[in-house]
Amino acid sequence: MNILVTGSRGQLGSELQELQVNAASHCFYFTDLPEFDITSAGAAESFCREHGIGAIVNCAAYTAVDRAETDVAKAFTVNRDGAAVLAGAARACGALLVHVSTDYIFDGLACRPYREDDPASPCGVYGQSKWEGEEAIRRIGASHMIIRTSWLYSDYGQNFVKTMLRLGRERESIGVVFDQVGTPTWARDLASAIVAILERFDPTRQYAETYHYSNEGVCSWYDFSKAVMSAAGLTCRVRPIETADYPTPARRPHFSVLNKRKIREAWGLDIPHWHESLLRMLDSVTRDT
Ligand SMILES: NC(=O)c1ccc[n+]([C@@H]2O[C@H](COP(=O)([O-])OP(=O)(O)OC[C@H]3O[C@@H](n4cnc5c(N)ncnc54)[C@H](OP(=O)(O)O)[C@@H]3O)[C@@H](O)[C@H]2O)c1
């Protein structure tokens, strides 16, 4: 099958590129800005027709959560309108759209892990734009799977782990919030889950599914930071601070743990614990450098 991957130079897209060698039964087309803009309607549909695309994996997004608070139009253009464009192209070509969304569509007030059908109530512009992207896909009615994830990190792009590694080398101590709890996700694990689904889905079936995927387990950003420092052998001291001590333009959910039961059972996935994956990621970075 021919598969279009958008936003392929971001964290998740880059991990999919790493894995493609193991998915030899498929032909991947990896695209990103500037040559492939997901907000360009005609271009997406003609690309899919021309290349006989059977599945689209949308890794493209406006992910600057704080900047989105002031760059509102851009966030909605990419995260809502871009998602709608790809859903339109998928429907026109009979392709499956695998779209990645976020834990930030929830307000973080729950006291148990979020299920797929829990009501959305985003805290900020980024979350709202991603939620409206999901809704647009459902409305357009292409065969689709929306996969919400959380706290993505990888060796590629900018993310919390890389920031902690840098600060850990530069500083003697840092303060990290302990009152925001969720689950980190190594982008390579999510990429593997997507490849597993692409290997097994039935192209003759119409899908309309929403799933949650993160690594297993739960931690605060403080715990996560401590784990990075310890695994990397850095002596930087990590101090627990409250969200109020680290104000950001966008409000974040205090609790955004996702319940993964549905995706685990539907596709027989064995999801690694976040700490195990962090060690594997750091190990792979060390081996590559
Ligand atoms: N990062 C997280 O912690 C996190 C958490 C939960 C969910 N997610 C979701 O997971 C998915 C993947 O995230 P990620 O961290 O891999 O994102 P990322 O690293 O920011 O990559 C996104 C990619 O999309 C590209 N892009 C932006 N606008 C585009 C457009 N109009 N057309 C085509 N490409 C465009 C970006 O290019 P430029 O760099 O040039 O803009 C970038 O290469 C996203 O849907 C995100 O919302 C992320």
PDBQT file of the ligand as one rigid body, heavy atoms in Angstrom, charges set to zero:
ROOT
HETATM    1  N1  LIG A 301       4.788  17.233  21.035  1.00  0.00    +0.000 N 
HETATM    2  C1  LIG A 301       3.956  16.805  21.984  1.00  0.00    +0.000 C 
HETATM    3  O1  LIG A 301       4.281  16.805  23.194  1.00  0.00    +0.000 OA
HETATM    4  C2  LIG A 301       2.597  16.286  21.616  1.00  0.00    +0.000 A 
HETATM    5  C3  LIG A 301       1.741  15.862  22.630  1.00  0.00    +0.000 A 
HETATM    6  C4  LIG A 301       0.473  15.378  22.280  1.00  0.00    +0.000 A 
HETATM    7  C5  LIG A 301       0.099  15.304  20.950  1.00  0.00    +0.000 A 
HETATM    8  N2  LIG A 301       0.950  15.738  19.971  1.00  0.00    +0.000 N 
HETATM    9  C6  LIG A 301       0.517  15.655  18.584  1.00  0.00    +0.000 C 
HETATM   10  O2  LIG A 301       1.336  14.683  17.956  1.00  0.00    +0.000 OA
HETATM   11  C7  LIG A 301       1.514  15.021  16.574  1.00  0.00    +0.000 C 
HETATM   12  C8  LIG A 301       2.987  15.005  16.226  1.00  0.00    +0.000 C 
HETATM   13  O3  LIG A 301       3.644  15.946  17.079  1.00  0.00    +0.000 OA
HETATM   14  P1  LIG A 301       5.205  16.244  16.938  1.00  0.00    +0.000 P 
HETATM   15  O4  LIG A 301       5.705  16.559  18.306  1.00  0.00    +0.000 OA
HETATM   16  O5  LIG A 301       5.857  15.194  16.117  1.00  0.00    +0.000 OA
HETATM   17  O6  LIG A 301       5.125  17.612  16.119  1.00  0.00    +0.000 OA
HETATM   18  P2  LIG A 301       6.348  18.476  15.558  1.00  0.00    +0.000 P 
HETATM   19  O7  LIG A 301       7.643  17.888  15.957  1.00  0.00    +0.000 OA
HETATM   20  O8  LIG A 301       6.040  19.904  15.902  1.00  0.00    +0.000 OA
HETATM   21  O9  LIG A 301       6.207  18.267  13.977  1.00  0.00    +0.000 OA
HETATM   22  C9  LIG A 301       5.158  18.803  13.253  1.00  0.00    +0.000 C 
HETATM   23  C10 LIG A 301       5.610  18.913  11.822  1.00  0.00    +0.000 C 
HETATM   24  O10 LIG A 301       4.530  19.434  11.056  1.00  0.00    +0.000 OA
HETATM   25  C11 LIG A 301       5.043  20.447  10.198  1.00  0.00    +0.000 C 
HETATM   26  N3  LIG A 301       3.977  21.356   9.777  1.00  0.00    +0.000 N 
HETATM   27  C12 LIG A 301       3.506  22.457  10.413  1.00  0.00    +0.000 A 
HETATM   28  N4  LIG A 301       2.549  23.040   9.669  1.00  0.00    +0.000 NA
HETATM   29  C13 LIG A 301       2.409  22.300   8.549  1.00  0.00    +0.000 A 
HETATM   30  C14 LIG A 301       1.609  22.398   7.376  1.00  0.00    +0.000 A 
HETATM   31  N5  LIG A 301       0.744  23.411   7.212  1.00  0.00    +0.000 N 
HETATM   32  N6  LIG A 301       1.736  21.453   6.411  1.00  0.00    +0.000 NA
HETATM   33  C15 LIG A 301       2.619  20.434   6.548  1.00  0.00    +0.000 A 
HETATM   34  N7  LIG A 301       3.436  20.302   7.613  1.00  0.00    +0.000 NA
HETATM   35  C16 LIG A 301       3.325  21.210   8.610  1.00  0.00    +0.000 A 
HETATM   36  C17 LIG A 301       6.105  21.114  11.036  1.00  0.00    +0.000 C 
HETATM   37  O11 LIG A 301       6.954  21.897  10.232  1.00  0.00    +0.000 OA
HETATM   38  P3  LIG A 301       7.635  23.221  10.889  1.00  0.00    +0.000 P 
HETATM   39  O12 LIG A 301       8.513  22.708  11.982  1.00  0.00    +0.000 OA
HETATM   40  O13 LIG A 301       8.354  23.822   9.723  1.00  0.00    +0.000 OA
HETATM   41  O14 LIG A 301       6.502  24.052  11.409  1.00  0.00    +0.000 OA
HETATM   42  C18 LIG A 301       6.792  19.887  11.637  1.00  0.00    +0.000 C 
HETATM   43  O15 LIG A 301       7.753  19.330  10.770  1.00  0.00    +0.000 OA
HETATM   44  C19 LIG A 301       0.829  16.371  16.385  1.00  0.00    +0.000 C 
HETATM   45  O16 LIG A 301      -0.456  16.156  15.875  1.00  0.00    +0.000 OA
HETATM   46  C20 LIG A 301       0.704  16.930  17.794  1.00  0.00    +0.000 C 
HETATM   47  O17 LIG A 301      -0.389  17.798  17.913  1.00  0.00    +0.000 OA
HETATM   48  C21 LIG A 301       2.200  16.219  20.283  1.00  0.00    +0.000 A 
ENDROOT
TORSDOF 0
